Amino acid sequence: MTTQVRDDGKGTAWVVMGVSGCGKSSIGSQLASRLGMPFIEGDAFHSEANVAKMSAGVALTDDDRHGWLVTLRDKLAAREGGAVLSCSSLKRAYRDLLRGAGGDVRFVHLAGERSLLLERVSNRPGHYMPPSLLDSQLRTLEPLQPDEAGITLDIRETPDQLVAQILATIQV
């Protein structure tokens, strides 16, 4: 699913979304660099309590995520010139909350097969998100709907290819 736009993408809030291990941080930071926008690492804004829960292998609830999502929405709203945010945005309700930042908010869903995601999550030493939570995230995930501004990409592509595909949705 691709939504074409008629501008240079500046001023847009780009949310790179998906389950753990899909590449949100690396693709998001590369996209931000290419667009000359600030990058907001969503994981950096999780509360200590949320990080402790995830580290213990306990999935977050909607209530756990709410304050985090409000903080991220406010970070996006404060960026008048646009920004790129990495945020799982697993449910439409979460994306609706982020769209509350106002302006043009677009989503990039990095999607992939469970086996590839599990391989990636298992090879991230020191990360607080254990592989045991992947299935919970996959069950929670609500893919982008046709009426949501965004694009869904296959993580089997290289990071450069993924960023190029995102940039191709922008029509100058």
N, C-alpha and C positions, 0 to 999 in steps of 0.2 A: 504494500500500500504506500503510495507516494502522494504527497500534496505539493503541487507546484506553487511557487510564490513569484511575485513580480517585483522583487527588490533585491538588494545585495545581502540580505540577511542581517544587516547591522540593526541594532535595537531589538533584536529578537531574543527571547529567552529560549535557549535550546536545552532540553532535558534529555540526557542520554540515560535510558532506562533498561531494565532487565534484571534477571536473577543474578545471584552471586556467581562470579566467574565468567560473566559474559564479556567483560572488557570495558565496562562503563568508564572507569577512571582513565585508562590509556586512550581510548577513543575520544572521550570528552576533553582531555587535556590537549590532544592533537588538534581537535576541531577548534577549540578556543584559540590555540596558537595561529591556526590558518585564518581565522576570522578576526584576529587581533582583539579578542575579548577576554575578560577575566574568566578563569575557571574556578568553579566552586565545587570542592570535593564534599559531596553530601555526607559521606561516612564520618567526616571530621566533626559533624554536629550532633551525632548521637550522644545521648546522655550516658553518664557512667553506668547507670542502672541498666540501660538497654544493652550496652556493650557487655556488661557482666552476664546478662541473661543469654545473649547470643554465644558468648564464650563458653557458657555452661551447656550449650546445646538446646536451649529453650527458645522456641520461635516467638517472635514479637506478636503482640495482639494489635488490633486497630487502635486501642487506647494507648498502647506503648508508642506507637508511631505518630500519633496525632501531634504532640508538641514538637517533634522533630520536623514533621512536614510543615507546620506553621512557621517554624524558624526558617526553613528553606524557602518557603513562599515569600517571606519577608526579605530574605537575602536577594531573591530575584527581583522583587518590587523595587528595591533600593538601587538597582543597576539600570539607570536610564539608557545607557548605551548598549544594553544587552549583556548577556553572559551565557556561559555554558555550565550546566549543573549535572553532576552524576548523582542519580537517585533511582533506586529500584522502581519506584512508582508502579508497584505490582497491581494495584486495583484502580479501576476507573475513578472511584471516589477519591483516591489519593491524587490522581492526575487533575481531577476537578478542583481540589484544594490548591494545587500548584498553579492552575490556570487563574486562580484568584489573585495572582500577582499583577494581573492586568496586562494590557498590551498583547503583543504577539508571542504566544507560548507554543512551541512545537516540540514534538517528542521523537526521539530516535530509539526504537526498540531493537536491541541487540538480541537476537533469538538464535537458539541452537539446540542441538540434540542433547539429551540428558547425559549421555556417555562422554561427550566432549566437555560439557560443563563440569561434570564430576572430576574428570581428569585435571582440568584447570584449577578447580577449587582445592583438590588434593595436593597440588604442587605449589601452594602459597604458604610457605613456612612463616609462622609468626602472625598470621592474620587471625583476628578474633572470630571470624565466621567459619565454623567447622563444616566439613562436607556433610555431616549428618543433617544439616538444616536445608540442604538443596531441595529435597523432595517436598518439604513444607512450602518453600518458595514457589516451586513449580505448581503445586496445587492451588496456591493463592493467586498466581498470575492470571490476570485478565488482559489478553492481548488488546492492542489498539483497535478501536472500532472505526468503521468508515467515516463517521462524522468527527473524528478527532484528527487534528492537524498533526501529521507525522508520517514516519516511514518505518517499515520493519525490514531489518537487514539480517543476513545470514552470517554468523560469526566464523564460518569456515573461511571467509574471505580474509585477506591480510588487513592489518590496520590501515595501511595506505589506501587500499581499495575501498574500505568502508568509509573512510573520511571523504574520498572522492565521490562516492555515491551520495553522501549527504550533501556535499557542495553542489552536486549536479541538480539537486532539487531547487536550488536558488536560481532564478532567472533574472539577470540584470536587465 
